[in-house]
Amino acid sequence: MMLVLNIVNTNNEWILDKMVSREHMSGTVLREFYGQYFLLQNLVTFAIQFFLTTRVQKRFGARGALMVEPAIGLIGGLAFIAMPFLSVIRAHKILENASDYSIQTNTKELLYLPASKMEKYAAKTFNDTFVMRAGDALAAASIFASTSFVLPALGDLGLKVLIGIDIVLGLVWLGVAHALGNMHRARMTSHERKGTAPAEARA
């Protein structure tokens, strides 16, 4: 899940930067654009974290919460293919990043609750180091391939092709999130039946 997340997020971030570069903004306008972009992103992140994250987790469980960001990615990707405008990819990235920094990150930590201490610390260390760096490497390779081969060969159509790849990866992401959510629910249920649910979960 983390590998796919890194690739999709980095690809979409690169597409946003590519669309911005085509606007040939002056330095002042460019700084204003990114200033507003990050301000809105932080405000939306705060709003989601404060008002929605806990409610989504309680209502839909870890499985439903993990599927929010890939769903946003799919909807945003399809919107960009239909309307390849800067405003569309900007709104898409604001929502995608905001959900990543709030619901996704928070729910990812819930997956460790039914794990033993040894499993938790071993898995978290592995995920937060090797998997994250591997995801960054794959994302960098994806951008290199796009810059070196896809865009030179296809021109503007290359951005839509890249978004199309992200949509396919988003479907994979949804499937993985669904499976992880089911595994988490099964393990939590098993712990509850045995009376060994982690204190954090029982709270």
Buried (B, 14 or more C-beta within 10 A) or exposed (E): BBBBBBBBBBBBBBBBEBBBEEEEBEEEEBEEBBEEBEEBBBEBBEEBBEEBBEEBBEEBBBBBBBBBBBBBBBBBBBBBBEEBEBEBBBBBBBBBBBBBBBBBBBBBEBBBBBBEEEEBEEBBEEBEEEBBEEBBEBBEEBBEEBEEEBBEEBEEEBBBBBBBBBBEBBBBBBBBBBEBBEBBBEBBEEBEEEEEBBEEEEE
